[in-house]
Every structure is written in C-alpha cells, then in structure tokens.
Amino acid sequence: MAVNVNVRPNPAPVQVICLGLSRTGTSSLAAALDTLGFGPCYHMWALLSSGRIELSSWFGIFDEGGVDAQAFDSLFQSYRSVLDQPPALLPQALYSAYPNAKFILTVRNPEQWAASMRSTLFPAIIEVNSETDCKTNLKEILARWNEDYLLKYHNGRLFSHPEEEFIAHNERVKNIIPEDKLLIYNVKEGWAPLAKFLDVEIPNIAFPHLNDSSAFNKTFQGLEISKNVEDKSQALNDPFT
C-alpha cells in the first residue's frame, strides 16, 4: 500500500535516508553525514545509548504498514538524516513519504556481515529475549521489537540464513529506490563517493569509523540489559546454521 503523499502540514526536513541494515557502518555514516552538514541524524542505536527509548513509537507504524507519512514526520521532525533500523525495514514507505530525499544503501561482504551479527546483535537478541531481570522496561520493548518485527521482516530466517537475508534486503531496496536516487556504498570507500552523491566538498579530516563489535558490546552492556553479552558472543559456536 502506498503512503499518502498529499501535502502534509508539518513535513520533516529529511534529506538523506540510509536503508542499510545494522552492522553495515551506519554509525560511521551518521558521523560522516553530520560532518557534511546533514545532521542531526536519527539513528536508533544513538538514541538508545543516550537513554531515549523510541522503539515503542515504531510499533504502530509497522502495524499500520507505514501508510501514515505524518507518523514519520513526528519522529523525524528535528532530523535531516535517517539511518539504521527500524527505518531501514520500511524502504517503500520511506521512499513514498520522502520522494525528494537521497537514499544510501550501506553494504559489506555478506559473510563478514553475518560474522559481525553473530558477535553482536545475535547474542544481544538472545539476551533480551531471555528471562533475566531488567531494571527498566527497555528489555520488554526490545524483546517485542525482535520477535514481532525484526525477525518477522526476515521471515524467521535471520539466524539460520543471515547471508541470504542480507542479500534479499539489499535487493529489495535496489528494486524500490530509483537508481539515480540511490548510492550503494561501503563505508570503507571513505568520503569521495559520499560527497559526490550529496554534492558537497570532501572535508579535510579523516573519515569516521565507529561502533565496531567491541564498541557495540560495551554500549549494550551499558544499557543494563546484559553484563555478559561478550561472553555469550564468544560462546556461540555458530548455532544459527
């Protein structure tokens, strides 16, 4: 179902939308976009890290199929760029809501992506879906997101066939976003293709590289959901195949 693109009373100032999945360099890209003048950036991991819990706001959007563009506007009102999940799982809805934005698909080697997921998000998902106590309702919100939306988006195959699901998502995005509006981008490429796509000058500073696996696990532990996600990730001997 197409998103209603009639004139909206208070559209968000979104100029750039990244539809790449988590663990494809989206934190690095957010920092780069901010440097290039396309901040602030809406990035769920950054919001969680700062104590803001907005996942519950996305439940209604997904339940309605992303048909209400004003719901996006409400979340993105202060942002010029949007990255990572949950937005990345609604490529058609976001393109319909913001057809004049520029879109970026962050990619990497599928096997390397799966390995990164197995050392970060997979054990994190297992942890929040477990019965361990949590001091806040964050665990319950994350557990609902994992079960009702993230895993369903991947047809229950994220753990068992991560490489295939990664490729399927990327192909889905490429089939939705017109070629002239989409940059397929690996953050290892640095500033040049990104600056050219956005029609800005290349800054005279090093390209940011943030949130590697170790940094992710450290931040996740700080959410007080788990204190042993690194131990879990090391103990997981590829149980998803």
ABEGO torsion letter per residue (X at the ends): XBBBABBBABBBABABBBABBBGAGAAAAAAAAAAAGAOBBBBAAAAAAAGBBAAAAAAAAAAAGGABAAAAAAAAAABABBBEOAAAABAAAAAAABAABBBBBBBBBAAAAAAAAAABAAAAAAAAABABBBABAAAAAAAAAAAAAAAAAAGGAAAABAAAAAAAAAAAAAAABBAAABBBBBAAAEAAAAAAAAGBBBBABBBBBBGBAAAAAAAAAAAGABAAAAAAAAABBGAAX
